[in-house]
Amino acid sequence: MSKKVKKANKTSQSVIKKNTRADGVEEYYITKAPQKTLFGKIMIWLLVGLMALGSVGALIVALIQLA
């Protein structure tokens, strides 16, 4: 029963917090580390994959020019 109560009390915290200063300027704060969000994990793996493909592609182009 206590597990259900804990889940009900848990609120979702947004990743980006918006704050407005007295002079009307809006400030945005990142409250959660990007690598811990789903979008952040997807972007990290996408960049890793593109870097690996870029390296392999550069080696292929170098081998073609060498031949």
N, C-alpha and C positions, 0 to 999 in steps of 0.2 A: 504494500500500500504506500509506503514512503517513497518508493521509486516513482510512482505516478504523480505524487505531489511535487517532487523535485522537477520532473519534466514539465509540469504545468507552470511552475514558477520561472522557468528558464526563458529568458527573452532573447530574441535575435538581435545582435548588435550589427549595425551597418558598418561596411568597410570604410566608407568615406563620411566624415562628419563636416557639416557646413556650419560656419560661424560668421556672423555679421558684426563688424566692428562699429563703433559709435559714429565714425565718419561715413558709413555706408558701404565700405569695401567688404566684399565677401572673401572669406578665407576657407580653404578646404584642408582638412587634416586626414591623413590615412591612419586609421585606428587599428588595423590588423595587417600583419606582415603579408605582402603579396604572394610569397611562396606557400602560404598556408591556405590560400583560397583556390577554388577549382579553376577559375580563369587564370590565375597566376601559374598554377601547375601546368595547364595546357600551353601557356605561352613559353614557359621554360623548356618543355619538351619539344615544342615547335622550333625554338631557336637552336636547341641541341641537334635536332635532326637536320635543320638547314645548314648548320656549320659542318656536320659530317658529310652531307651531300656536296657541299661546296668544296671540301677538301678532296673528296673522291673525284669530283668533276675536274678540278684543277690538275690532278694527277693524270687523268685520262687525256686532257688537252695537251699536257706536256709530253706524254708518250706518243700522241699522234703527230705532234710537231717534230719529235725526235726521229720518227720513222721516215 
